[in-house]
Amino acid sequence: MRALLLAAAIALAIPTTANAVPAYPVKIFTKLGRGFSNVFYSPTEIYINAYKEAQNVGLQDGYEDWTWTDTHVAGFAGGVTGVGYMFTRVGVGFFDVLTFPWPTKPVMQPPTPTVYLEGVVD
């Protein structure tokens, strides 16, 4: 009876061990790719934040009478904010590249700026 239980335990443990082995290389190379992507695509944060701020101008309560110049001012403010996000994303990207052998969760959300393009580019 014990031999049967031991054989069953070994048979159930083998597939989980086999499935767990390839996950480590996938995680570290995902982190390495995320790091390079953050460094390479970091300038897009300027455009993304400028666009988001310009879109939010008409959505705020009490600002229905804003003109086109207000949209440009909001876009400029979003661009300045985007510069800060750009430098943050470069730092996070270098951190991911330097520490890629140790898989961790993404430091910044969204993990890469390319997430903004999902559904926009086919």
MDTraj code that builds the backbone (N, CA, C; nanometers):
import mdtraj as md
import numpy as np

residues = "MET ARG ALA LEU LEU LEU ALA ALA ALA ILE ALA LEU ALA ILE PRO THR THR ALA ASN ALA VAL PRO ALA TYR PRO VAL LYS ILE PHE THR LYS LEU GLY ARG GLY PHE SER ASN VAL PHE TYR SER PRO THR GLU ILE TYR ILE ASN ALA TYR LYS GLU ALA GLN ASN VAL GLY LEU GLN ASP GLY TYR GLU ASP TRP THR TRP THR ASP THR HIS VAL ALA GLY PHE ALA GLY GLY VAL THR GLY VAL GLY TYR MET PHE THR ARG VAL GLY VAL GLY PHE PHE ASP VAL LEU THR PHE PRO TRP PRO THR LYS PRO VAL MET GLN PRO PRO THR PRO THR VAL TYR LEU GLU GLY VAL VAL ASP".split()
xyz = np.array([
    [0.0825, -0.1190, 0.0000],
    [0.0000, 0.0000, 0.0000],
    [0.0875, 0.1263, 0.0000],
    [0.1923, 0.1241, 0.0831],
    [0.2817, 0.2398, 0.0883],
    [0.3533, 0.2597, -0.0437],
    [0.3908, 0.1492, -0.1066],
    [0.4600, 0.1586, -0.2352],
    [0.3679, 0.2189, -0.3410],
    [0.2401, 0.1850, -0.3347],
    [0.1441, 0.2404, -0.4289],
    [0.1260, 0.3901, -0.4066],
    [0.1193, 0.4326, -0.2813],
    [0.1069, 0.5751, -0.2499],
    [0.2328, 0.6509, -0.2913],
    [0.3490, 0.5905, -0.2683],
    [0.4743, 0.6535, -0.3087],
    [0.4820, 0.6677, -0.4605],
    [0.4419, 0.5623, -0.5314],
    [0.4425, 0.5673, -0.6783],
    [0.3446, 0.6733, -0.7294],
    [0.2288, 0.6851, -0.6664],
    [0.1302, 0.7862, -0.7068],
    [0.1832, 0.9268, -0.6795],
    [0.2493, 0.9463, -0.5667],
    [0.3054, 1.0773, -0.5335],
    [0.4147, 1.1165, -0.6317],
    [0.4986, 1.0230, -0.6683],
    [0.6052, 1.0507, -0.7646],
    [0.5454, 1.0814, -0.9018],
    [0.4447, 1.0048, -0.9428],
    [0.3821, 1.0270, -1.0731],
    [0.3144, 1.1639, -1.0796],
    [0.2565, 1.2082, -0.9701],
    [0.1918, 1.3392, -0.9683],
    [0.2930, 1.4529, -0.9586],
    [0.4083, 1.4273, -0.8991],
    [0.5087, 1.5326, -0.8825],
    [0.5906, 1.5555, -1.0086],
    [0.6077, 1.4574, -1.0897],
    [0.6919, 1.4694, -1.2083],
    [0.6394, 1.5746, -1.3068],
    [0.5118, 1.5767, -1.3427],
    [0.4680, 1.6804, -1.4376],
    [0.4828, 1.8226, -1.3840],
    [0.4615, 1.8445, -1.2557],
    [0.4755, 1.9796, -1.2022],
    [0.6213, 2.0228, -1.2031],
    [0.7136, 1.9316, -1.1773],
    [0.8549, 1.9650, -1.1822],
    [0.8965, 1.9953, -1.3259],
    [0.8489, 1.9171, -1.4189],
    [0.8839, 1.9385, -1.5595],
    [0.8268, 2.0708, -1.6107],
    [0.7099, 2.1092, -1.5655],
    [0.6499, 2.2347, -1.6102],
    [0.7133, 2.3559, -1.5433],
    [0.7704, 2.3397, -1.4264],
    [0.8270, 2.4527, -1.3536],
    [0.9651, 2.4916, -1.4059],
    [1.0365, 2.4015, -1.4681],
    [1.1729, 2.4287, -1.5118],
    [1.1804, 2.5361, -1.6203],
    [1.1000, 2.5323, -1.7262],
    [1.1156, 2.6333, -1.8303],
    [1.0672, 2.7725, -1.7898],
    [0.9955, 2.7863, -1.6817],
    [0.9411, 2.9169, -1.6441],
    [1.0516, 3.0163, -1.6081],
    [1.1602, 2.9695, -1.5486],
    [1.2659, 3.0615, -1.5061],
    [1.3302, 3.1345, -1.6239],
    [1.3748, 3.0640, -1.7300],
    [1.4329, 3.1379, -1.8429],
    [1.3325, 3.2323, -1.9097],
    [1.2073, 3.1924, -1.9157],
    [1.1058, 3.2792, -1.9759],
    [1.0919, 3.4065, -1.8939],
    [1.0913, 3.3939, -1.7624],
    [1.0763, 3.5114, -1.6763],
    [1.1954, 3.6066, -1.6888],
    [1.3179, 3.5520, -1.6906],
    [1.4327, 3.6422, -1.6943],
    [1.4447, 3.7112, -1.8295],
    [1.4128, 3.6398, -1.9378],
    [1.4230, 3.7048, -2.0680],
    [1.3049, 3.7976, -2.0941],
    [1.1920, 3.7723, -2.0295],
    [1.0817, 3.8685, -2.0351],
    [1.1227, 3.9975, -1.9654],
    [1.1918, 3.9841, -1.8525],
    [1.2379, 4.1030, -1.7803],
    [1.3428, 4.1776, -1.8612],
    [1.4325, 4.1057, -1.9268],
    [1.5350, 4.1698, -2.0097],
    [1.4698, 4.2447, -2.1261],
    [1.3737, 4.1820, -2.1913],
    [1.3029, 4.2486, -2.3010],
    [1.2240, 4.3692, -2.2537],
    [1.1632, 4.3585, -2.1350],
    [1.0891, 4.4703, -2.0773],
    [1.1828, 4.5871, -2.0490],
    [1.3031, 4.5575, -2.0016],
    [1.4007, 4.6622, -1.9734],
    [1.4450, 4.7349, -2.0987],
    [1.4788, 4.6586, -2.2039],
    [1.5183, 4.7218, -2.3299],
    [1.4027, 4.8008, -2.3897],
    [1.2823, 4.7472, -2.3788],
    [1.1650, 4.8171, -2.4307],
    [1.1421, 4.9488, -2.3566],
    [1.1592, 4.9477, -2.2257],
    [1.1411, 5.0709, -2.1480],
    [1.2440, 5.1766, -2.1859],
    [1.3672, 5.1367, -2.2078],
    [1.4706, 5.2337, -2.2459],
    [1.4442, 5.2859, -2.3866],
    [1.4127, 5.1966, -2.4796],
    [1.3956, 5.2348, -2.6198],
    [1.2693, 5.3192, -2.6425],
    [1.1590, 5.2815, -2.5777],
    [1.0316, 5.3496, -2.5999],
    [1.0013, 5.4584, -2.4967],
    [1.0955, 5.4924, -2.4119],
    [1.0692, 5.5928, -2.3074],
    [1.0277, 5.7292, -2.3627],
    [1.0776, 5.7765, -2.4787],
    [1.0313, 5.9066, -2.5292],
    [0.8820, 5.9110, -2.5625],
    [0.8198, 5.7972, -2.5833],
    [0.6766, 5.7983, -2.6129],
    [0.5939, 5.8482, -2.4952],
    [0.6507, 5.8467, -2.3754],
    [0.5783, 5.8980, -2.2582],
    [0.5430, 6.0452, -2.2760],
    [0.6263, 6.1218, -2.3451],
    [0.5979, 6.2640, -2.3677],
    [0.4702, 6.2782, -2.4501],
    [0.4621, 6.2051, -2.5591],
    [0.3462, 6.2139, -2.6470],
    [0.2209, 6.1571, -2.5814],
    [0.2376, 6.0461, -2.5108],
    [0.1230, 5.9815, -2.4463],
    [0.0618, 6.0743, -2.3423],
    [0.1442, 6.1338, -2.2566],
    [0.0915, 6.2211, -2.1515],
    [0.0361, 6.3511, -2.2080],
    [0.0982, 6.4044, -2.3123],
    [0.0441, 6.5253, -2.3757],
    [-0.0931, 6.4964, -2.4356],
    [-0.1081, 6.3834, -2.5008],
    [-0.2360, 6.3455, -2.5599],
    [-0.3428, 6.3260, -2.4528],
    [-0.3071, 6.2547, -2.3452],
    [-0.4051, 6.2301, -2.2393],
    [-0.4505, 6.3594, -2.1731],
    [-0.3603, 6.4513, -2.1483],
    [-0.3979, 6.5784, -2.0866],
    [-0.4847, 6.6621, -2.1801],
    [-0.4510, 6.6635, -2.3081],
    [-0.5313, 6.7398, -2.4041],
    [-0.6714, 6.6814, -2.4168],
    [-0.6855, 6.5496, -2.4047],
    [-0.8167, 6.4866, -2.4118],
    [-0.9004, 6.5141, -2.2878],
    [-0.8350, 6.5336, -2.1741],
    [-0.9071, 6.5562, -2.0484],
    [-0.9573, 6.6991, -2.0333],
    [-0.9189, 6.7899, -2.1200],
    [-0.9579, 6.9307, -2.1059],
    [-1.1088, 6.9460, -2.1083],
    [-1.1764, 6.8881, -2.2045],
    [-1.3207, 6.9032, -2.2158],
    [-1.3999, 6.8168, -2.1210],
    [-1.3338, 6.7229, -2.0527],
    [-1.4048, 6.6300, -1.9657],
    [-1.4194, 6.6802, -1.8227],
    [-1.3516, 6.7879, -1.7879],
    [-1.3568, 6.8372, -1.6504],
    [-1.4803, 6.9241, -1.6310],
    [-1.5438, 6.9110, -1.5159],
    [-1.6647, 6.9887, -1.4859],
    [-1.6318, 7.1372, -1.4750],
    [-1.7152, 7.2182, -1.5338],
    [-1.6979, 7.3620, -1.5242],
    [-1.6068, 7.4210, -1.6290],
    [-1.5551, 7.3387, -1.7188],
    [-1.4625, 7.3895, -1.8199],
    [-1.5170, 7.3689, -1.9606],
    [-1.6473, 7.3797, -1.9781],
    [-1.7065, 7.3592, -2.1095],
    [-1.6688, 7.4708, -2.2066],
    [-1.6300, 7.5886, -2.1562],
    [-1.6008, 7.7015, -2.2433],
    [-1.4521, 7.7132, -2.2773],
    [-1.3759, 7.6056, -2.2617],
    [-1.2343, 7.6101, -2.2960],
    [-1.2182, 7.6257, -2.4464],
    [-1.1136, 7.6916, -2.4870],
    [-1.0869, 7.7138, -2.6295],
    [-0.9733, 7.6221, -2.6753],
    [-0.9383, 7.6310, -2.8028],
    [-0.8322, 7.5452, -2.8555],
    [-0.6983, 7.5763, -2.7917],
    [-0.6753, 7.6992, -2.7472],
    [-0.5471, 7.7314, -2.6841],
    [-0.5341, 7.6618, -2.5493],
    [-0.6462, 7.6428, -2.4813],
    [-0.6412, 7.5715, -2.3539],
    [-0.6023, 7.4254, -2.3745],
    [-0.6458, 7.3691, -2.4840],
    [-0.6067, 7.2320, -2.5168],
    [-0.4566, 7.2243, -2.5409],
    [-0.4012, 7.3254, -2.6062],
    [-0.2570, 7.3267, -2.6302],
    [-0.1789, 7.3448, -2.5003],
    [-0.2309, 7.4282, -2.4133],
    [-0.1645, 7.4472, -2.2836],
    [-0.1679, 7.3172, -2.2037],
    [-0.2815, 7.2491, -2.2046],
    [-0.2908, 7.1211, -2.1346],
    [-0.1986, 7.0181, -2.1976],
    [-0.1885, 7.0203, -2.3303],
    [-0.0965, 6.9285, -2.3973],
    [0.0481, 6.9565, -2.3613],
    [0.0833, 7.0845, -2.3510],
    [0.2192, 7.1211, -2.3108],
    [0.2469, 7.0750, -2.1681],
    [0.1504, 7.0951, -2.0789],
    [0.1679, 7.0499, -1.9402],
    [0.1825, 6.8980, -1.9340],
    [0.1052, 6.8268, -2.0158],
    [0.1194, 6.6816, -2.0220],
    [0.2544, 6.6410, -2.0765],
    [0.3075, 6.7188, -2.1719],
    [0.4408, 6.6893, -2.2252],
    [0.5491, 6.7069, -2.1209],
    [0.5349, 6.8106, -2.0373],
    [0.6320, 6.8315, -1.9291],
    [0.6241, 6.7165, -1.8290],
    [0.5018, 6.6739, -1.7987],
    [0.4848, 6.5575, -1.7110],
    [0.5450, 6.4341, -1.7762],
    [0.5272, 6.4211, -1.9067],
    [0.5813, 6.3073, -1.9798],
    [0.7327, 6.2995, -1.9753],
    [0.7995, 6.4154, -1.9699],
    [0.9463, 6.4153, -1.9582],
    [0.9880, 6.3482, -1.8275],
    [0.9160, 6.3779, -1.7208],
    [0.9453, 6.3126, -1.5928],
    [0.9228, 6.1624, -1.5994],
    [0.8111, 6.1223, -1.6623],
    [0.7839, 5.9794, -1.6788],
    [0.8881, 5.9141, -1.7689],
    [0.9381, 5.9875, -1.8680],
    [1.0385, 5.9335, -1.9581],
    [1.1666, 5.8985, -1.8804],
    [1.2136, 5.9926, -1.7976],
    [1.3345, 5.9651, -1.7202],
    [1.3126, 5.8524, -1.6194],
    [1.1932, 5.8454, -1.5641],
    [1.1613, 5.7348, -1.4731],
    [1.1652, 5.6028, -1.5473],
    [1.1072, 5.6003, -1.6665],
    [1.1030, 5.4776, -1.7444],
    [1.2425, 5.4344, -1.7893],
    [1.3307, 5.5298, -1.8192],
    [1.4696, 5.4961, -1.8543],
    [1.5383, 5.4322, -1.7337],
    [1.5190, 5.4897, -1.6163],
    [1.5798, 5.4329, -1.4956],
    [1.5278, 5.2939, -1.4646],
    [1.3973, 5.2754, -1.4774],
    [1.3385, 5.1432, -1.4537],
    [1.3888, 5.0440, -1.5582],
    [1.4041, 5.0900, -1.6828],
    [1.4555, 5.0023, -1.7883],
    [1.5980, 4.9572, -1.7611],
    [1.6843, 5.0509, -1.7196],
    [1.8214, 5.0122, -1.6853],
    [1.8242, 4.9183, -1.5660],
    [1.7367, 4.9410, -1.4692],
    [1.7269, 4.8508, -1.3541],
    [1.6885, 4.7098, -1.3993],
    [1.5902, 4.6999, -1.4884],
    [1.5485, 4.5686, -1.5374],
    [1.6585, 4.5003, -1.6171],
    [1.7326, 4.5761, -1.6971],
    [1.8408, 4.5167, -1.7768],
    [1.9537, 4.4682, -1.6863],
    [1.9889, 4.5467, -1.5867],
    [2.0999, 4.5090, -1.4989],
    [2.0655, 4.3952, -1.4049],
    [1.9382, 4.3819, -1.3680],
    [1.8991, 4.2788, -1.2715],
    [1.8152, 4.1696, -1.3353],
    [1.8270, 4.1491, -1.4661],
    [1.7408, 4.0509, -1.5319],
    [1.7606, 3.9071, -1.4848],
    [1.8768, 3.8651, -1.4320],
    [1.8860, 3.7261, -1.3857],
    [1.7967, 3.6945, -1.2657],
    [1.7471, 3.7960, -1.1992],
    [1.6586, 3.7754, -1.0845],
    [1.5187, 3.8211, -1.1222],
    [1.4315, 3.7288, -1.1583],
    [1.2983, 3.7694, -1.2051],
    [1.2175, 3.8356, -1.0927],
    [1.1606, 3.9506, -1.1247],
    [1.0754, 4.0235, -1.0306],
    [0.9525, 4.0724, -1.1059],
    [0.8588, 4.1241, -1.0319],
    [0.7409, 4.1840, -1.0935],
    [0.7797, 4.3200, -1.1515],
    [0.7020, 4.3711, -1.2472],
    [0.7335, 4.5028, -1.3032],
    [0.7332, 4.6113, -1.1959],
    [0.8298, 4.7009, -1.2035],
    [0.8430, 4.8094, -1.1061],
    [0.7430, 4.9198, -1.1354],
    [0.7159, 4.9437, -1.2634],
    [0.6302, 5.0543, -1.3059],
    [0.5088, 4.9981, -1.3796],
    [0.3944, 5.0598, -1.3612],
    [0.2741, 5.0185, -1.4321],
    [0.2324, 5.1259, -1.5298],
    [0.1984, 5.0976, -1.6503],
    [0.2081, 4.9688, -1.7179],
    [0.3539, 4.9294, -1.7372],
    [0.3805, 4.8001, -1.7535],
    [0.5187, 4.7534, -1.7596],
    [0.6000, 4.8141, -1.8733],
    [0.5387, 4.8396, -1.9870],
    [0.6067, 4.9043, -2.0994],
    [0.5120, 5.0061, -2.1624],
    [0.5654, 5.1081, -2.2291],
    [0.4768, 5.2054, -2.2939],
    [0.4016, 5.1484, -2.4117],
    [0.4422, 5.0338, -2.4624],
    [0.3721, 4.9754, -2.5773],
    [0.2331, 4.9269, -2.5393],
    [0.2029, 4.9183, -2.4116],
    [0.0692, 4.8779, -2.3664],
    [-0.0351, 4.9771, -2.4148],
    [0.0045, 5.1042, -2.4283],
    [-0.0897, 5.2055, -2.4757],
    [-0.1330, 5.1808, -2.6192],
    [-0.0547, 5.1057, -2.6964],
    [-0.0856, 5.0822, -2.8360],
    [-0.1774, 4.9624, -2.8587],
    [-0.2081, 4.8860, -2.7540],
    [-0.2940, 4.7701, -2.7704],
    [-0.4322, 4.8156, -2.8165],
    [-0.4786, 4.7586, -2.9227],
    [-0.6075, 4.7936, -2.9781],
    [-0.6013, 4.9100, -3.0749],
    [-0.4909, 4.9847, -3.0758],
    [-0.4762, 5.0976, -3.1682],
    [-0.4090, 5.0520, -3.2962],
    [-0.3026, 4.9747, -3.2805],
    [-0.2277, 4.9252, -3.3955],
    [-0.2594, 4.7767, -3.4131],
    [-0.2983, 4.7392, -3.5329],
    [-0.3283, 4.5975, -3.5583],
    [-0.2105, 4.5275, -3.6199],
])
top = md.Topology()
chain = top.add_chain()
for i, resn in enumerate(residues, 1):
    res = top.add_residue(resn, chain, resSeq=i)
    for name in ("N", "CA", "C"):
        top.add_atom(name, md.element.get_by_symbol(name[0]), res)
traj = md.Trajectory(xyz[None], top)
